Amino acid sequence: MPEVKEHEQNIERVEALIALLHAGSVTDIRRMLDELHPSENALLLESLPASERESVWQLMPLERKGDVLVYLNPEVRSPLIKPMAPQELAEATKELDLDDLVDFLQELPDAVIRQVLYSFDAHRREQIKTVLAYPEDSAGGLMNVDTVSVRADITLGVVVRYLRWQKRIPDNTDSLMVIDRTGRYLGVLPLIELLVKNPDLHVLDVYNSKIEGIPASMPANEVAKLFEHRDFVSAPVIDEYGRLLGRITVDDVVDVIREGVDHSFMSMAGLSETSDVFAPALTSSRRRAIWLGVNLLTAFLAAWVIGLFDATIEKLVVLAVLMPVVASMGGIAGSQTLTLVIRGIALGQVGDSNARRLLAKELAVGAVNGVVWALVVAAIVIAWFDDVMLGGVIGTAILVNLMCAAFAGVIIPLVLQRMDIDPALAGGVILTTVTDVIGFLTFLGLAALLLV
């Protein structure tokens, strides 16, 4: 599998690089870095402890640092660029694509941004300011103003001569942007049309007017969905008056998608997608302590419920043996539903209009699985402890808990979204609390009524 091979290659490179550092082989280190793509250099740096990371960074040529900075995790990047002077940062990043440069600048302090900006010429400075005016997680923040636009009233032959005069076009250019005399966006002219159509035809005769411009204010995740659904390589960005501002390319959208996946995955554990694997222990401890504290409160709530039935547990110790079974089954079932719903919300598949149907479906799934696994667990308990009533109690508790888990797995993320709280961040803790409390309350409550 390619993923496994890439992983193994990076581990081998890290080991080789550390060996070269310990040997003091500066020439070999520089040769190794030069042979790798900037993204591979960035991965190497992120895989090194802080001291080795700084040593390698110092050995990297200035003109290469800019390309590597684009790929670095912001938390790793920050301490590396902190000692760099604004003029040095400007020199390192001057050859970057505008969208990559702006992404980098947005993470710097305002004072440093101003100093770096004044290191560029006036034209470049104005381009950067245009993009910086928009939030980072919007279409305007993603766009690159380096785009080729043509008017609709000229011929294809003129367009071809214009492109040849330019000598180069921006990367990932699959279409030219068509505008009118006032700069309003009209549509796109695919480059393939310039190759296959009569050069005497006008742009107006062949351009595609069905590709709508993306408003600069559109959230980045919505932009990613557009690219996914319509298979765009690039797409135009317009202002509120319909004027062309720039374009978004697929490489930037891939970054948005990857960051979204990282965010969802890391949020499940209360971590940031930008967390540095080799961050100082105190920094990592401080961040994780908040999450542990929240979890502790919910754990005490579950413990309090168990404490309500301490007399019951003392009389029937076997209940303590079986309690984890009830809680675990509910937790797993709820997590399955929660994950499904969070994904549906992220993809725009779940909303107010279909939430009730989804809830009904998940309750049905919970009922079916609840009955099946209640019978299985009840049979095991009866065979194990030779107690039919105990088997019935735990079977009923599992059925109730799986039904409640399905209900909570749907409702919790929808409510959190209404409250503008990330469901991926808080949903898991709340769900675990619900399934633990309901499971223990049902199991121990029924045991107190029927078995003691």
C-alpha positions as CSV (number, residue, x, y, z in Angstrom):
1,M,0.0,0.0,0.0
2,P,1.4,3.5,-0.9
3,E,0.6,5.0,2.5
4,V,2.6,2.3,4.3
5,K,5.5,2.8,2.0
6,E,5.5,6.5,2.4
7,H,5.4,6.1,6.2
8,E,8.3,3.7,6.2
9,Q,10.3,6.0,3.9
10,N,9.9,8.9,6.3
11,I,10.9,6.8,9.3
12,E,14.0,5.7,7.5
13,R,14.8,9.4,6.5
14,V,14.4,10.5,10.1
15,E,16.7,7.9,11.4
16,A,19.3,8.7,8.6
17,L,19.0,12.4,9.3
18,I,19.5,12.0,13.1
19,A,22.5,9.8,12.4
20,L,24.0,12.5,10.1
21,L,23.3,15.2,12.8
22,H,25.2,13.2,15.4
23,A,28.0,12.6,13.0
24,G,28.2,16.4,12.1
25,S,27.9,15.6,8.4
26,V,26.7,19.1,7.3
27,T,27.3,18.5,3.6
28,D,25.4,15.2,3.6
29,I,22.5,16.7,5.4
30,R,22.2,19.6,2.9
31,R,22.4,17.1,0.0
32,M,19.7,15.0,1.6
33,L,17.4,18.0,2.1
34,D,18.0,19.2,-1.5
35,E,17.0,15.8,-3.0
36,L,13.6,15.9,-1.2
37,H,10.4,17.8,-2.1
38,P,9.7,20.7,0.2
39,S,6.7,18.8,1.6
40,E,9.0,15.9,2.5
41,N,11.4,18.4,4.2
42,A,8.4,19.7,6.2
43,L,7.4,16.2,7.3
44,L,11.0,15.5,8.3
45,L,11.1,18.6,10.5
46,E,7.8,17.7,12.1
47,S,9.2,14.2,12.9
48,L,12.2,15.6,14.8
49,P,12.5,16.7,18.4
50,A,12.8,20.5,18.9
51,S,16.6,20.6,19.2
52,E,17.3,18.5,16.1
53,R,14.6,20.4,14.3
54,E,16.3,23.8,14.9
55,S,19.7,22.4,13.8
56,V,18.3,21.1,10.5
57,W,16.4,24.4,9.9
58,Q,19.6,26.4,10.3
59,L,21.3,24.2,7.7
60,M,18.5,24.8,5.1
61,P,19.2,27.4,2.4
62,L,17.1,30.6,2.7
63,E,15.5,30.2,-0.8
64,R,14.3,26.7,0.2
65,K,12.9,27.7,3.6
66,G,10.0,29.6,2.0
67,D,8.7,26.5,0.1
68,V,9.1,24.4,3.2
69,L,7.2,26.9,5.5
70,V,4.1,26.4,3.4
71,Y,3.8,22.8,4.3
72,L,4.8,23.0,8.0
73,N,2.3,22.6,10.8
74,P,1.7,26.1,12.2
75,E,2.7,25.0,15.7
76,V,6.0,23.7,14.3
77,R,6.5,26.7,12.0
78,S,6.0,29.4,14.7
79,P,9.2,28.8,16.7
80,L,11.3,28.4,13.6
81,I,10.4,31.8,12.1
82,K,10.3,33.7,15.4
83,P,14.1,34.5,15.2
84,M,13.9,35.5,11.5
85,A,14.0,39.2,10.6
86,P,11.1,40.5,8.5
87,Q,13.5,41.1,5.6
88,E,14.7,37.5,5.8
89,L,11.1,36.2,5.9
90,A,10.2,38.4,2.8
91,E,13.3,37.1,1.0
92,A,12.5,33.5,1.8
93,T,8.8,33.8,0.7
94,K,9.1,36.1,-2.3
95,E,8.7,33.3,-4.9
96,L,5.7,31.7,-3.2
97,D,2.3,31.7,-4.9
98,L,0.2,34.5,-3.6
99,D,-2.4,32.2,-1.9
100,D,0.4,30.2,-0.1
101,L,2.1,33.5,0.9
102,V,-1.1,34.9,2.3
103,D,-1.8,31.6,4.3
104,F,1.6,32.0,5.8
105,L,1.3,35.7,6.6
106,Q,-2.1,35.3,8.3
107,E,-0.4,33.4,11.1
108,L,2.1,36.1,11.9
109,P,1.6,39.0,14.4
110,D,0.2,42.2,12.8
111,A,3.4,44.1,13.4
112,V,5.5,41.5,11.6
113,I,3.0,41.3,8.7
114,R,3.3,45.1,8.2
115,Q,7.1,44.8,8.2
116,V,7.1,41.9,5.7
117,L,4.6,43.7,3.4
118,Y,6.9,46.7,3.1
119,S,9.6,44.4,1.9
120,F,7.6,43.7,-1.3
121,D,7.1,46.0,-4.2
122,A,3.9,48.1,-4.4
123,H,2.0,45.8,-6.8
124,R,2.7,42.7,-4.8
125,R,1.8,44.5,-1.6
126,E,-1.6,45.5,-3.0
127,Q,-2.3,41.9,-4.1
128,I,-1.5,40.6,-0.7
129,K,-3.7,43.2,1.0
130,T,-6.6,42.3,-1.2
131,V,-6.5,38.6,0.0
132,L,-5.7,39.5,3.6
133,A,-8.9,41.6,3.7
134,Y,-10.9,38.3,3.8
135,P,-11.1,35.7,6.6
136,E,-8.7,32.9,6.3
137,D,-11.5,30.3,6.2
138,S,-13.4,32.0,3.4
139,A,-13.3,31.8,-0.4
140,G,-11.6,35.2,-0.4
141,G,-8.9,34.0,2.0
142,L,-8.3,30.9,-0.2
143,M,-8.2,32.7,-3.6
144,N,-5.1,33.6,-5.6
145,V,-5.4,36.9,-7.5
146,D,-2.8,35.7,-10.1
147,T,-5.3,34.8,-12.8
148,V,-5.7,35.3,-16.5
149,S,-8.8,37.1,-17.6
150,V,-10.0,38.0,-21.1
151,R,-12.8,40.0,-22.6
152,A,-15.8,38.3,-24.4
153,D,-15.5,40.5,-27.5
154,I,-12.1,39.4,-28.7
155,T,-11.2,36.4,-30.9
156,L,-9.6,33.2,-29.8
157,G,-6.6,34.0,-32.0
158,V,-6.0,37.2,-30.1
159,V,-6.2,35.2,-26.8
160,V,-3.6,32.7,-28.0
161,R,-1.3,35.5,-29.0
162,Y,-1.8,37.2,-25.7
163,L,-0.9,34.0,-23.8
164,R,2.2,33.5,-25.9
165,W,3.2,37.1,-25.1
166,Q,2.8,36.4,-21.4
167,K,5.1,33.4,-21.8
168,R,3.7,31.7,-18.6
169,I,0.4,31.2,-17.0
170,P,-0.4,30.5,-13.3
171,D,-0.2,26.9,-12.1
172,N,-3.4,24.8,-12.3
173,T,-4.9,27.1,-15.0
174,D,-7.4,24.9,-16.8
175,S,-9.6,27.9,-17.9
176,L,-9.4,31.6,-18.5
177,M,-11.8,33.9,-16.8
178,V,-14.1,35.9,-19.1
179,I,-15.1,39.4,-17.9
180,D,-16.8,42.5,-19.4
181,R,-15.4,46.0,-19.7
182,T,-16.2,46.8,-16.1
183,G,-14.5,43.6,-14.7
184,R,-17.7,41.8,-14.0
185,Y,-17.4,38.0,-14.2
186,L,-19.2,36.4,-17.2
187,G,-17.9,32.8,-17.3
188,V,-14.9,30.6,-18.1
189,L,-13.0,29.8,-21.3
190,P,-11.5,26.3,-21.1
191,L,-8.0,26.2,-22.6
192,I,-9.0,23.2,-24.7
193,E,-11.3,25.5,-26.7
194,L,-8.3,27.5,-27.8
195,L,-6.8,24.3,-29.3
196,V,-9.8,22.9,-31.1
197,K,-11.9,25.9,-32.2
198,N,-11.5,28.2,-35.1
199,P,-9.2,31.1,-34.0
200,D,-11.5,33.6,-35.8
201,L,-14.4,32.8,-33.4
202,H,-15.0,35.2,-30.6
203,V,-14.7,34.3,-26.9
204,L,-18.4,35.1,-26.6
205,D,-19.2,32.2,-29.0
206,V,-17.5,29.5,-27.1
207,Y,-17.1,30.4,-23.4
208,N,-19.0,28.6,-20.6
209,S,-21.4,30.9,-18.8
210,K,-22.9,28.2,-16.6
211,I,-19.9,28.2,-14.2
212,E,-21.0,30.6,-11.5
213,G,-18.6,32.7,-9.5
214,I,-18.0,31.8,-5.9
215,P,-18.8,34.7,-3.5
216,A,-15.6,35.8,-1.6
217,S,-17.6,35.4,1.6
218,M,-18.4,31.7,1.1
219,P,-17.0,29.5,3.9
220,A,-14.0,27.4,3.0
221,N,-15.8,24.1,3.8
222,E,-18.6,25.1,1.4
223,V,-16.0,25.8,-1.3
224,A,-14.5,22.3,-0.8
225,K,-18.0,20.8,-1.3
226,L,-18.4,22.7,-4.6
227,F,-15.1,21.4,-5.8
228,E,-15.9,17.9,-4.8
229,H,-19.4,17.8,-6.4
230,R,-18.4,19.6,-9.6
231,D,-14.9,18.3,-10.1
232,F,-13.4,21.7,-10.5
233,V,-9.7,22.2,-11.0
234,S,-10.1,26.0,-10.5
235,A,-13.0,28.3,-9.9
236,P,-13.6,32.0,-10.1
237,V,-14.1,34.2,-7.0
238,I,-16.3,37.3,-7.2
239,D,-17.2,40.2,-4.9
240,E,-20.7,41.3,-3.9
241,Y,-21.0,43.2,-7.2
242,G,-20.1,40.3,-9.4
243,R,-16.6,41.6,-10.2
244,L,-13.8,39.0,-10.7
245,L,-11.4,39.0,-7.7
246,G,-9.3,35.9,-8.4
247,R,-9.6,32.1,-8.5
248,I,-9.4,29.1,-6.2
249,T,-7.4,26.1,-7.3
250,V,-7.8,22.4,-6.3
251,D,-4.5,22.3,-4.4
252,D,-5.8,24.8,-1.9
253,V,-9.1,22.9,-1.6
254,V,-7.3,19.6,-0.9
255,D,-5.6,21.4,2.0
256,V,-9.0,22.5,3.3
257,I,-10.3,18.9,3.1
258,R,-7.2,17.5,4.8
259,E,-7.5,20.1,7.6
260,G,-11.1,19.3,8.1
261,V,-10.4,15.6,8.4
262,D,-7.5,16.3,10.8
263,H,-9.8,18.6,12.9
264,S,-12.5,16.0,13.2
265,F,-10.1,13.2,14.1
266,M,-8.1,15.2,16.7
267,S,-11.2,16.9,18.2
268,M,-12.5,13.5,19.2
269,A,-9.7,13.5,21.8
270,G,-9.9,17.2,22.6
271,L,-6.8,18.0,20.6
272,S,-6.0,20.6,17.9
273,E,-5.2,19.5,14.4
274,T,-2.1,21.7,14.5
275,S,-0.7,20.0,17.6
276,D,3.0,19.4,17.4
277,V,3.9,15.8,18.2
278,F,7.2,17.0,19.9
279,A,5.7,20.0,21.7
280,P,7.1,20.7,25.2
281,A,5.6,18.5,27.8
282,L,4.3,21.4,29.8
283,T,2.5,22.9,26.8
284,S,0.9,19.5,25.9
285,S,-0.1,18.9,29.5
286,R,-1.8,22.2,29.8
287,R,-3.9,21.7,26.7
288,R,-4.9,18.2,27.6
289,A,-5.7,19.1,31.2
290,I,-8.8,20.9,30.2
291,W,-10.2,17.9,28.4
292,L,-9.3,15.6,31.3
293,G,-11.0,17.9,33.7
294,V,-14.2,17.8,31.7
295,N,-14.0,14.1,31.5
296,L,-13.5,13.9,35.3
297,L,-16.7,15.8,36.0
298,T,-18.7,13.4,33.8
299,A,-17.0,10.4,35.4
300,F,-18.0,11.6,38.8
301,L,-21.6,11.9,37.6
302,A,-21.6,8.3,36.5
303,A,-19.9,7.4,39.9
304,W,-22.7,9.3,41.7
305,V,-25.3,7.2,39.9
306,I,-23.5,4.0,41.0
307,G,-23.3,5.3,44.5
308,L,-27.1,5.5,44.7
309,F,-27.2,1.7,44.5
310,D,-24.2,0.9,46.7
311,A,-26.4,-1.1,49.1
312,T,-27.7,-3.2,46.1
313,I,-24.2,-3.8,44.9
314,E,-23.1,-4.9,48.4
315,K,-25.9,-7.5,48.4
316,L,-25.3,-8.7,44.9
317,V,-21.6,-8.3,44.0
318,V,-22.1,-9.9,40.6
319,L,-23.7,-6.6,39.5
320,A,-20.3,-4.9,39.7
321,V,-18.9,-7.5,37.4
322,L,-21.5,-7.0,34.8
323,M,-21.9,-3.1,34.9
324,P,-19.0,-2.5,32.3
325,V,-20.9,-4.7,29.8
326,V,-23.9,-2.5,29.9
327,A,-21.9,0.7,29.7
328,S,-19.6,-0.5,26.9
329,M,-22.4,-1.7,24.7
330,G,-24.2,1.6,25.0
331,G,-21.0,3.6,24.4
332,I,-20.1,1.7,21.2
333,A,-23.6,1.9,19.8
334,G,-23.9,5.6,20.6
335,S,-20.4,6.3,19.0
336,Q,-21.5,4.7,15.8
337,T,-24.6,6.9,15.5
338,L,-22.7,10.0,16.7
339,T,-20.0,9.5,14.0
340,L,-22.6,9.0,11.3
341,V,-24.5,12.1,12.2
342,I,-21.4,14.3,12.6
343,R,-20.2,13.3,9.2
344,G,-23.7,13.9,7.8
345,I,-23.7,17.5,9.3
346,A,-20.2,18.1,7.9
347,L,-21.3,17.1,4.4
348,G,-24.6,19.0,4.5
349,Q,-26.6,15.8,4.5
350,V,-28.3,16.2,7.8
351,G,-30.5,19.2,8.8
352,D,-33.8,20.2,10.3
353,S,-35.8,18.9,7.3
354,N,-34.6,15.3,7.7
355,A,-33.5,15.0,11.3
356,R,-36.7,13.3,12.4
357,R,-36.5,10.6,9.8
358,L,-32.9,10.0,10.7
359,L,-33.8,9.8,14.4
360,A,-36.6,7.3,13.6
361,K,-34.2,5.2,11.5
362,E,-31.5,5.2,14.2
363,L,-34.0,4.3,16.9
364,A,-35.1,1.4,14.7
365,V,-31.4,0.3,14.4
366,G,-31.0,0.6,18.1
367,A,-34.1,-1.5,18.8
368,V,-33.0,-4.2,16.4
369,N,-29.5,-4.4,17.7
370,G,-30.8,-4.0,21.3
371,V,-33.1,-7.0,21.0
372,V,-30.4,-9.2,19.3
373,W,-27.6,-8.3,21.8
374,A,-29.9,-8.3,24.8
375,L,-30.8,-11.9,24.0
376,V,-27.1,-12.8,23.4
377,V,-25.9,-11.2,26.7
378,A,-28.9,-12.5,28.7
379,A,-28.1,-16.1,27.5
380,I,-24.4,-15.7,28.4
381,V,-25.3,-14.4,31.9
382,I,-27.9,-17.1,32.5
383,A,-25.3,-19.8,31.5
384,W,-22.6,-18.1,33.5
385,F,-24.4,-17.3,36.8
386,D,-27.4,-19.7,36.5
387,D,-29.8,-16.9,37.2
388,V,-32.6,-16.3,34.7
389,M,-33.8,-13.1,36.4
390,L,-30.3,-11.6,36.3
391,G,-30.1,-12.4,32.6
392,G,-33.5,-10.7,32.1
393,V,-32.4,-7.6,34.0
394,I,-29.1,-7.1,32.0
395,G,-30.8,-7.9,28.7
396,T,-33.5,-5.2,29.4
397,A,-30.8,-2.7,30.5
398,I,-28.8,-3.3,27.3
399,L,-32.0,-2.8,25.1
400,V,-32.8,0.4,26.9
401,N,-29.3,1.7,26.8
402,L,-28.9,1.0,23.0
403,M,-32.1,2.8,22.3
404,C,-31.1,5.8,24.4
405,A,-27.6,5.7,22.8
406,A,-29.2,5.9,19.3
407,F,-31.4,8.8,20.5
408,A,-28.5,10.7,22.1
409,G,-26.2,10.0,19.1
410,V,-28.6,11.9,16.8
411,I,-29.8,14.7,19.2
412,I,-26.5,15.6,20.8
413,P,-24.6,16.8,17.6
414,L,-27.7,18.6,16.3
415,V,-28.1,20.5,19.6
416,L,-24.4,21.3,19.8
417,Q,-24.5,22.7,16.2
418,R,-27.5,24.9,17.1
419,M,-25.4,26.2,20.0
420,D,-22.4,26.9,17.7
421,I,-20.3,24.2,19.5
422,D,-18.3,21.8,17.4
423,P,-20.0,18.4,17.7
424,A,-16.7,16.6,17.0
425,L,-15.1,18.3,20.0
426,A,-17.8,17.9,22.7
427,G,-20.1,15.2,21.4
428,G,-18.1,12.2,22.5
429,V,-17.8,13.3,26.1
430,I,-21.5,14.1,26.4
431,L,-22.5,10.8,24.7
432,T,-20.3,8.7,27.0
433,T,-21.9,10.4,30.0
434,V,-25.4,9.8,28.8
435,T,-24.8,6.1,28.0
436,D,-23.0,5.5,31.2
437,V,-25.6,7.1,33.4
438,I,-28.6,5.6,31.5
439,G,-26.9,2.2,31.5
440,F,-26.0,2.1,35.2
441,L,-29.3,3.6,36.2
442,T,-31.4,1.1,34.3
443,F,-29.3,-1.9,35.2
444,L,-28.9,-1.2,38.9
445,G,-32.4,0.2,39.2
446,L,-34.0,-2.9,37.8
447,A,-31.6,-5.1,40.0
448,A,-32.7,-3.2,43.1
449,L,-36.4,-3.7,42.2
450,L,-36.3,-7.3,41.1
451,L,-33.2,-9.0,42.5
452,V,-32.7,-7.7,46.0
